[in-house]
Amino acid sequence: MSVILIKHPQNWGLREEKVRVAAKKALWDLGYRKDRVELSIVFVGKIRAKKLNKQYRKMDYVPQVLGFPMSKVVDSDGLIWLGDIVICTAKLKYEAKWLKKDLDVVLKEWMTHGVENLMK
């Protein structure tokens, strides 16, 4: 069972259940099938995304996805804490429109990218 914490999807017109499905699919595709995993997903705007990117990566642009790994911490119950994924919602919506893809498809792609960043 995975624990997926989602912050602020409704502020950006996203449905929490669709975010949860995308996260579970990304975890499954990357091999977390039976593991107990905790993952935090935060949706932010361009200003916050750029600020985080500059503060933690020393890069001055608006990123699509940022990952903040927890060094694969495992607690006494066997729960793996992967870390936090930050998604710039404005860029997510723009890219879906520009690529003429469904928002859920792009969200799943970005979620996979974010989980991969946490696994490094």
C-alpha positions as CSV (number, residue, x, y, z in Angstrom):
1,M,0.0,0.0,0.0
2,S,1.3,3.5,-0.9
3,V,0.7,6.6,1.1
4,I,0.4,9.5,-1.3
5,L,0.1,13.0,0.1
6,I,-1.2,15.6,-2.3
7,K,-1.1,19.3,-1.7
8,H,-3.1,22.0,-3.5
9,P,-4.4,20.2,-6.6
10,Q,-7.8,21.9,-6.3
11,N,-6.2,25.3,-6.3
12,W,-5.2,24.6,-9.9
13,G,-8.3,22.9,-11.1
14,L,-7.0,19.3,-10.8
15,R,-8.9,16.5,-9.3
16,E,-7.1,14.7,-6.4
17,E,-8.2,11.3,-7.5
18,K,-6.7,11.7,-10.9
19,V,-3.4,12.8,-9.3
20,R,-3.5,9.8,-7.0
21,V,-4.1,7.5,-10.0
22,A,-1.2,9.0,-11.9
23,A,1.1,8.7,-8.9
24,K,0.2,5.0,-8.3
25,K,0.7,4.2,-12.0
26,A,4.1,5.9,-11.9
27,L,5.1,3.9,-8.8
28,W,3.9,0.7,-10.3
29,D,5.7,1.3,-13.6
30,L,8.9,2.0,-11.8
31,G,8.8,-1.2,-9.7
32,Y,7.1,-0.2,-6.5
33,R,4.4,-2.8,-6.7
34,K,4.3,-4.4,-3.2
35,D,6.4,-1.8,-1.3
36,R,4.8,0.5,1.2
37,V,5.8,3.9,-0.1
38,E,5.2,7.4,1.0
39,L,5.3,10.2,-1.6
40,S,4.4,13.8,-1.4
41,I,3.1,15.7,-4.4
42,V,2.8,19.5,-4.3
43,F,1.3,21.7,-7.0
44,V,2.7,25.2,-7.3
45,G,2.6,28.2,-9.7
46,K,5.4,29.6,-11.8
47,I,6.8,32.0,-9.2
48,R,7.1,29.4,-6.5
49,A,8.6,26.8,-8.9
50,K,11.2,29.2,-10.1
51,K,12.1,30.2,-6.6
52,L,12.5,26.6,-5.5
53,N,14.6,25.8,-8.6
54,K,16.9,28.8,-7.9
55,Q,17.1,28.1,-4.2
56,Y,17.9,24.4,-4.4
57,R,19.4,23.9,-7.9
58,K,20.9,27.3,-8.5
59,M,19.0,27.5,-11.8
60,D,17.0,30.6,-12.7
61,Y,14.1,29.3,-14.8
62,V,10.6,27.8,-14.2
63,P,11.0,24.0,-14.2
64,Q,8.3,21.5,-15.0
65,V,9.0,19.1,-12.2
66,L,11.3,19.2,-9.2
67,G,12.2,16.2,-7.0
68,F,13.4,16.3,-3.4
69,P,14.5,12.8,-2.4
70,M,14.5,11.5,1.2
71,S,17.4,9.2,0.5
72,K,15.0,6.3,0.4
73,V,14.4,6.4,4.1
74,V,12.7,3.2,5.5
75,D,10.9,3.5,8.9
76,S,10.5,0.8,11.5
77,D,7.3,-0.4,9.8
78,G,9.0,-0.8,6.5
79,L,7.5,2.3,4.9
80,I,9.8,3.7,2.2
81,W,9.8,7.6,2.3
82,L,10.7,8.5,-1.3
83,G,10.4,12.3,-0.9
84,D,8.6,15.2,-2.5
85,I,7.6,16.0,-6.1
86,V,6.8,19.6,-7.0
87,I,4.9,20.2,-10.2
88,C,4.5,23.6,-11.8
89,T,0.8,23.5,-12.7
90,A,0.9,26.3,-15.2
91,K,3.6,24.5,-17.2
92,L,1.7,21.2,-16.9
93,K,-1.5,22.8,-18.4
94,Y,0.5,24.7,-21.1
95,E,2.4,21.6,-22.2
96,A,-0.8,19.4,-22.4
97,K,-2.4,22.1,-24.6
98,W,0.7,22.7,-26.7
99,L,1.2,18.9,-27.3
100,K,-2.5,18.4,-27.8
101,K,-2.4,15.7,-25.1
102,D,-4.9,15.0,-22.4
103,L,-3.8,16.6,-19.1
104,D,-4.0,13.2,-17.3
105,V,-1.5,11.8,-19.8
106,V,1.0,14.6,-19.3
107,L,0.5,14.4,-15.5
108,K,1.3,10.7,-15.5
109,E,4.5,11.3,-17.6
110,W,5.6,14.1,-15.3
111,M,4.8,12.0,-12.2
112,T,7.0,9.2,-13.6
113,H,9.8,11.7,-14.2
114,G,9.4,13.0,-10.7
115,V,9.5,9.5,-9.1
116,E,12.6,8.7,-11.2
117,N,14.3,11.9,-9.8
118,L,13.6,10.6,-6.3
119,M,15.1,7.3,-7.1
120,K,18.5,8.7,-8.1
